[in-house]
Amino acid sequence: MVAMERRKFLQRLLTAVGMAPGILSARQSIETDPSESTFLKLCTLRAAGLRYGACEATRFLPDETLSLVREPRNPYDPWAVRIDHRGRKVGYIPRTHSRIVASLIDGGYRLEARVRHFHPERENWERLWVSIWMEKT
């Protein structure tokens, strides 16, 4: 399941930046934000590391914008990308996607995360789902 998720993510990413036209089948499409047609949705994933952030005391609204901050000096993952809510650390992009997201940020692409689902009653690893959006250039 994770391999399929990664494949979809990479297909959307490569198509979005114009590097792989035609990789997506005719039945697949890149989701665009109806309110802001300048952004492309790359993927939806569970936020990691919530127990280290401020997620316990925070209530998130659907589609609320969250910041993505690179942490190249993170001792556990040199590709770490932190998820912030109003300047407070909430969690991280999972390691399975952090290298790609970090590379895009390092390459100058504007990315943001938006709350997809928030389930405060669930365990930390199932609590917050975010969608990663990339600004079209």
C-alpha positions in Angstrom: 0.0 0.0 0.0 2.8 2.4 0.8 4.5 1.6 -2.5 1.3 2.5 -4.4 0.9 5.7 -2.4 4.5 6.7 -3.3 3.9 5.9 -7.0 0.8 8.1 -7.1 2.7 10.9 -5.3 5.6 10.7 -7.7 3.4 10.6 -10.8 1.5 13.7 -9.6 4.7 15.5 -8.7 6.4 14.8 -12.0 3.4 15.7 -14.0 2.9 18.9 -12.0 6.4 20.1 -12.8 6.2 19.1 -16.4 8.8 16.4 -16.3 6.7 13.4 -17.1 3.7 14.2 -19.4 1.5 11.2 -20.0 2.5 9.2 -17.0 -0.9 9.4 -15.5 -3.6 7.3 -17.2 -6.6 8.8 -18.7 -8.7 7.9 -15.7 -6.4 9.7 -13.2 -6.2 13.4 -12.8 -4.4 16.0 -10.7 -6.7 17.5 -8.2 -6.7 21.3 -8.1 -7.9 23.5 -5.3 -11.2 25.1 -6.5 -10.6 28.3 -4.5 -7.0 28.7 -5.7 -6.3 27.4 -9.1 -2.6 28.3 -8.7 -2.0 25.2 -6.5 -1.8 21.5 -7.3 -2.5 18.8 -4.8 0.4 16.4 -4.6 -0.7 13.9 -2.0 -2.6 13.3 1.3 -0.8 11.7 4.2 -0.8 11.2 7.9 1.3 13.6 9.9 4.1 11.9 11.9 5.6 12.8 15.2 2.5 14.4 16.7 3.5 13.5 20.2 6.5 15.9 19.9 4.3 18.8 18.8 1.4 20.9 20.0 -1.3 18.7 18.4 -2.7 17.8 21.8 -4.0 21.3 22.6 -4.9 22.3 19.0 -8.1 22.0 17.1 -7.8 22.1 13.4 -10.4 23.2 10.9 -10.9 21.4 7.6 -8.7 22.9 4.8 -6.8 25.1 7.4 -3.4 26.0 6.0 -0.3 24.7 7.8 3.3 25.8 7.2 6.0 23.4 6.1 9.5 24.2 7.5 12.7 22.4 6.6 14.8 21.0 9.4 18.1 20.1 7.7 19.9 19.8 11.1 17.3 17.3 12.5 19.3 14.6 14.2 16.9 11.8 13.1 16.3 12.7 9.5 18.4 15.2 7.4 15.4 15.5 5.1 12.9 16.4 7.9 10.0 18.7 7.1 8.2 20.1 10.1 4.5 20.9 10.1 3.7 24.1 11.9 0.3 25.6 13.0 0.5 29.4 13.7 4.2 29.2 14.5 3.9 26.1 16.8 5.3 22.7 15.8 2.5 20.1 15.2 4.4 17.2 13.7 6.4 16.1 10.6 6.0 14.9 7.1 6.6 11.1 7.3 10.0 9.9 6.4 8.6 8.0 3.4 7.8 11.4 1.8 10.2 13.8 3.5 13.0 13.5 1.0 10.8 14.5 -1.9 9.0 17.3 0.0 12.3 18.6 1.3 13.9 18.5 -2.2 11.0 20.6 -3.5 11.3 23.1 -0.7 15.1 23.3 -1.2 14.5 23.7 -4.9 12.5 26.9 -4.3 9.0 25.5 -4.9 6.3 26.9 -2.6 4.5 24.1 -0.7 1.9 24.2 1.9 0.0 21.7 3.9 -3.8 21.8 4.5 -5.8 19.9 7.1 -7.6 17.1 5.4 -8.9 15.2 8.5 -8.5 15.8 12.2 -9.6 13.1 14.7 -8.7 14.3 18.2 -10.0 11.1 19.8 -7.7 8.8 17.8 -4.1 7.7 18.6 -1.3 10.2 17.7 -0.4 8.4 14.5 -4.0 8.4 13.2 -5.0 11.9 14.4 -4.0 14.4 11.7 -4.2 13.9 7.9 -2.8 16.7 5.7 -2.8 17.3 2.0 0.4 18.7 0.4 -0.2 21.4 -2.2 2.4 22.9 -4.6 2.1 26.3 -6.2 2.1 26.2 -10.0 5.0 28.0 -11.6 
